[in-house]
Amino acid sequence: MLLDASDWTLAQRADEVLAYAGEGLAGRCAAETHEAAIELRTAPHRTVREAVAELRELRGLLAGDLAHLGLAAASSGTYPGPMSEPIRVSPSSRYQVIHRTMRGLARREPTFALHVHVGVPDATRAIRLVNSLRAHLPLLLALSASSPFLNGRLTGLASNRTILFQGFPRTGIPRRFDSYADWVATVDLLLRSGAIPEPTFLWWDIRPQPGLGTVEVRIMDAQPRLAATAALAALVQVLAHLELEQGYAHGAFAEAGEALAENRFIAARDATAAELIDPAHCTRVPVARMLEHMLAAARSHAAALDALDELESVRMLTLTPEPQRQERLMASAGLPVLIADLAARFTA
């Protein structure tokens, strides 16, 4: 998110920032739906460590450019304060199509997400991975929740971004696909009928990206700290390796669409305090216990991916939950201090 460094209001100046961006940011940052948002994109990397090193560089370059414009940046699922002026949609052609087709929905408060792409060798395994990772999406959301405030108010939800964004069509956890051909037929119908202009208008929590050779996990809130981004990216990569090489998610999740949808809401509401439904045993399991079981199963896969350190740091997300930190700061020091803290942690 772009911020006015003088008063910590949201700054709708993305076009100006992109025009000013130095050579180091060229091709690695882009407009988003709203003028108050900038997207940073890393290149493909073999390890999470390498990807996060590039992201650290990108955050530093952006912060340097913004300082010359009297701006700052921060990263969390939503801007925690009230909007000081009407929302402006980016003038780029893609986002004007979104504005035209989504109408008033495109002018809702901006949201900020962390998207992680995992390279997959072929289409068959990509669809198998999409199907199996569906079971893990609520856990990823619970661990990443970073948006307890909306318009300056504590809503009781840990991820207001999730609830806001699901106002768009074609969001949420997708259904299980029988094959890559099944996915192609689903997308082809929407394209040929003119309902959507391209497959990236499917804003599901997870989706194949055939043009990149990846499966993209999109359910997570953006993270104030790079360390949290590293932990979550490692968990995504390791879970993908675990599912493709060994299989982990119980088969009951494949048909438990209602349970997955409920888990998604519980995760958005309660974050790491959530108890998620286990459809195989008809019980609810605390996030911390679910995570411990998963880490035990995934450790050898993390070693194979050179991601052990990053994976072990996932536990910190349950020990120091981001929503609680923000709530304490708001209660003790007020909104400007909360936003200043988010900005300070952007490059910490």
Secondary structure, DSSP 4 states (H G I P E B T S, - for coil): -EEETTT--B---HHHHHHH--GGGTTTEEE-SBTT-EEE-PPP-SSHHHHHHHHHHHHHHHHHHHHHTTEEE--SSB--S--SS---B--SHHHHHHHHHHGGGGGSPPB-EEEEEEE-SSHHHHHHHHHHHGGGHHHHHHHH--B-EETTEE-S-SBHHHHHHTTSSSEESPPP-SSHHHHHHHHHHHHHTTS-SSGGG-EESEEEETTTTEEEEEEEEP-SSHHHHHHHHHHHHHHHHHHHHT--S-THHHH-HHHHHHHHHHHHHHGGG-EEEETTTTEEEEHHHHHHHHHHHHHHHHHHTT-HHHHHGGGHHHHS-HHHHHHHHHHHH-HHHHHHHHHHHH--
